[in-house]
Every structure is written in C-alpha cells, then in structure tokens.
C-alpha cells in the first residue's frame, strides 16, 4: 500500500494584505526533495521582490485592475 500523501503549504503575506504568495508541495517527499522545493520557492520570492513584486505570479489585491 502506498503511503498516504498530504500537502505542505508555504505562504508569505504582508500584514496589510497587499501581497500574498503560496506554494503547495506534495508531502511526504524525501528530505532532499523537500529542501530543494523550499529553496526554489525562496529564490523565486527573493528574485521577484528584487525585480518588482508586480512582475511576480502572485496575488496583489490592491493592484488588481491597474494598468502596468
């Protein structure tokens, strides 16, 4: 019987609610797979924040409907 799978949810948001990002990772993974998934997500977040959060694939309720 295959082990039961769950989902690990990592999220980042501003208290103001103006930014929210979430990553869902199938779980359990091996420790190496899990660490790599977290590293990729953190790299994605850091890159997006450096470039401009508007360019990220994330939810920005305060920016919806604005032209870029």
N, CA, C and O of each residue as an XYZ file, in Angstrom:
272
protein
N       0.845     -1.184      0.000
C       0.000      0.000      0.000
C       0.888      1.244      0.000
O       1.830      1.336      0.787
N       0.591      2.189     -0.872
C       1.377      3.426     -0.957
C       1.133      4.289      0.275
O       0.026      4.308      0.813
N       2.164      5.001      0.723
C       1.968      5.875      1.878
C       0.982      6.991      1.537
O       0.929      7.462      0.401
N       0.208      7.404      2.532
C      -0.743      8.486      2.333
C       0.013      9.784      2.072
O       1.011     10.074      2.733
N      -0.468     10.564      1.103
C       0.184     11.827      0.755
C      -0.617     12.980      1.343
O      -1.837     12.907      1.490
N       0.088     14.020      1.668
C      -0.525     15.243      2.161
C       0.085     16.384      1.362
O       0.821     16.140      0.406
N      -0.200     17.594      1.727
C       0.358     18.754      1.045
C       0.967     19.693      2.064
O       0.331     20.055      3.054
N       2.201     20.081      1.813
C       2.886     21.074      2.629
C       2.593     22.428      2.000
O       2.851     22.623      0.812
N       2.056     23.373      2.779
C       1.702     24.688      2.261
C       2.627     25.726      2.880
O       2.669     25.894      4.099
N       3.373     26.425      2.010
C       4.244     27.511      2.448
C       3.632     28.802      1.942
O       3.277     28.897      0.767
N       3.500     29.800      2.807
C       2.910     31.050      2.345
C       3.653     32.244      2.916
O       4.309     32.167      3.955
N       3.524     33.352      2.199
C       4.138     34.608      2.590
C       3.127     35.697      2.306
O       2.563     35.750      1.213
N       2.887     36.573      3.282
C       1.970     37.676      3.027
C       2.356     38.877      3.870
O       2.971     38.749      4.929
N       1.976     40.053      3.370
C       2.153     41.273      4.134
C       0.959     41.418      5.066
O      -0.156     41.037      4.711
N       1.184     41.962      6.247
C       0.096     42.154      7.201
C      -0.995     43.050      6.615
O      -2.164     42.913      6.974
N      -0.626     43.961      5.722
C      -1.599     44.861      5.100
C      -2.532     44.125      4.140
O      -3.580     44.652      3.766
N      -2.154     42.912      3.741
C      -2.954     42.165      2.782
C      -2.684     42.540      1.339
O      -3.348     42.027      0.438
N      -1.717     43.429      1.094
C      -1.426     43.881     -0.263
C      -0.569     42.896     -1.049
O      -0.359     43.088     -2.247
N      -0.075     41.854     -0.407
C       0.725     40.854     -1.103
C       0.508     39.509     -0.441
O       0.459     39.406      0.784
N       0.380     38.476     -1.266
C       0.194     37.127     -0.755
C       0.778     36.148     -1.771
O       0.527     36.279     -2.969
N       1.554     35.171     -1.307
C       2.102     34.142     -2.184
C       2.037     32.810     -1.453
O       2.210     32.749     -0.235
N       1.789     31.753     -2.200
C       1.650     30.437     -1.586
C       2.246     29.378     -2.500
O       2.132     29.465     -3.723
N       2.876     28.386     -1.905
C       3.428     27.254     -2.641
C       2.909     25.985     -1.988
O       2.989     25.833     -0.769
N       2.381     25.078     -2.789
C       1.893     23.785     -2.287
C       2.821     22.701     -2.802
O       3.046     22.582     -4.006
N       3.361     21.906     -1.874
C       4.319     20.860     -2.210
C       3.741     19.519     -1.774
O       3.364     19.367     -0.612
N       3.662     18.529     -2.691
C       3.224     17.197     -2.275
C       4.123     16.694     -1.148
O       5.337     16.892     -1.173
N       3.521     16.053     -0.180
C       4.248     15.622      1.008
C       3.761     14.229      1.371
O       2.555     14.016      1.245
N       4.528     13.284      1.793
C       5.931     13.451      2.132
C       6.837     13.338      0.913
O       6.561     12.583     -0.020
N       7.888     14.078      0.938
C       8.977     13.981     -0.022
C      10.208     13.545      0.750
O      10.212     13.537      1.981
N      11.238     13.188      0.029
C      12.490     12.914      0.727
C      13.002     14.246      1.274
O      12.641     15.301      0.752
N      13.824     14.218      2.301
C      14.355     15.480      2.835
C      15.040     16.331      1.766
O      14.889     17.552      1.767
N      15.787     15.711      0.858
C      16.452     16.476     -0.204
C      15.446     17.127     -1.149
O      15.617     18.286     -1.525
N      14.394     16.395     -1.538
C      13.364     16.957     -2.418
C      12.646     18.120     -1.737
O      12.391     19.151     -2.359
N      12.330     17.949     -0.475
C      11.637     18.992      0.283
C      12.510     20.240      0.409
O      12.032     21.356      0.207
N      13.785     20.053      0.741
C      14.697     21.196      0.876
C      14.845     21.934     -0.448
O      14.869     23.165     -0.474
N      14.945     21.193     -1.541
C      15.094     21.825     -2.856
C      13.840     22.602     -3.232
O      13.942     23.690     -3.798
N      12.668     22.071     -2.933
C      11.422     22.778     -3.230
C      11.352     24.087     -2.449
O      10.958     25.116     -2.997
N      11.727     24.052     -1.190
C      11.719     25.265     -0.370
C      12.746     26.264     -0.902
O      12.460     27.458     -0.982
N      13.923     25.793     -1.262
C      14.955     26.683     -1.817
C      14.470     27.366     -3.096
O      14.696     28.562     -3.281
N      13.804     26.617     -3.980
C      13.295     27.201     -5.230
C      12.265     28.282     -4.937
O      12.271     29.337     -5.572
N      11.378     28.024     -3.974
C      10.350     28.997     -3.631
C      10.982     30.258     -3.054
O      10.609     31.369     -3.432
N      11.936     30.094     -2.141
C      12.596     31.262     -1.555
C      13.367     32.049     -2.608
O      13.365     33.280     -2.580
N      14.026     31.357     -3.536
C      14.718     32.036     -4.634
C      13.726     32.819     -5.496
O      13.996     33.954     -5.890
N      12.587     32.208     -5.782
C      11.548     32.867     -6.566
C      11.079     34.141     -5.873
O      10.967     35.192     -6.503
N      10.807     34.045     -4.579
C      10.334     35.204     -3.823
C      11.391     36.303     -3.798
O      11.069     37.468     -4.028
N      12.640     35.955     -3.525
C      13.715     36.949     -3.454
C      13.916     37.629     -4.809
O      14.081     38.847     -4.875
N      13.902     36.854     -5.877
C      14.072     37.426     -7.213
C      12.920     38.361     -7.548
O      13.140     39.470     -8.036
N      11.711     37.928     -7.292
C      10.542     38.760     -7.580
C      10.544     40.061     -6.801
O      10.202     41.111     -7.344
N      10.923     40.004     -5.547
C      10.962     41.221     -4.742
C      12.057     42.163     -5.226
O      11.881     43.381     -5.194
N      13.193     41.612     -5.675
C      14.272     42.454     -6.212
C      13.854     43.119     -7.518
O      14.162     44.289     -7.741
N      13.154     42.385     -8.383
C      12.795     42.904     -9.703
C      11.605     43.854     -9.669
O      11.563     44.826    -10.423
N      10.663     43.584     -8.820
C       9.427     44.347     -8.655
C       8.322     43.329     -8.430
O       8.059     42.480     -9.281
N       7.694     43.421     -7.302
C       6.684     42.438     -6.934
C       5.558     42.350     -7.962
O       4.930     41.300     -8.094
N       5.295     43.433     -8.691
C       4.234     43.380     -9.697
C       4.534     42.371    -10.798
O       3.610     41.906    -11.467
N       5.794     42.023    -11.003
C       6.172     41.096    -12.062
C       6.041     39.638    -11.644
O       6.215     38.743    -12.472
N       5.741     39.386    -10.387
C       5.650     38.018     -9.882
C       4.287     37.415    -10.171
O       3.299     38.128    -10.346
N       4.251     36.094    -10.217
C       2.994     35.380    -10.335
C       2.480     35.168     -8.917
O       2.696     34.118     -8.311
N       1.802     36.179     -8.406
C       1.302     36.155     -7.037
C       0.027     36.990     -6.990
O      -0.372     37.572     -7.999
N      -0.597     37.050     -5.849
C      -1.842     37.790     -5.699
C      -1.572     39.140     -5.053
O      -0.951     39.218     -3.993
N      -2.037     40.189     -5.691
C      -1.900     41.548     -5.178
C      -3.273     42.219     -5.222
O      -3.557     42.937     -6.181
N      -4.130     42.017     -4.229
C      -5.483     42.571     -4.286
C      -5.517     44.079     -4.535
O      -6.393     44.553     -5.258
N      -4.589     44.845     -3.957
C      -4.602     46.298     -4.114
C      -4.241     46.731     -5.531
O      -4.536     47.863     -5.914
N      -3.606     45.856     -6.325
C      -3.162     46.213     -7.669
C      -4.089     45.704     -8.761
O      -3.915     46.071     -9.923
N      -5.054     44.880     -8.430
C      -5.932     44.309     -9.449
C      -6.685     45.420    -10.168
O      -7.224     46.329     -9.537
N      -6.717     45.336    -11.489
C      -7.414     46.330    -12.289
C      -6.543     47.493    -12.723
O      -6.968     48.279    -13.569
N      -5.355     47.635    -12.186
C      -4.440     48.709    -12.592
C      -3.696     48.297    -13.842
O      -3.417     47.116    -14.051
N      -3.371     49.283    -14.683
C      -2.518     49.005    -15.836
C      -1.088     48.955    -15.368
O      -0.708     49.655    -14.429
N      -0.288     48.123    -16.023
C       1.126     48.019    -15.655
C       1.941     48.933    -16.502
O       3.161     48.994    -16.348
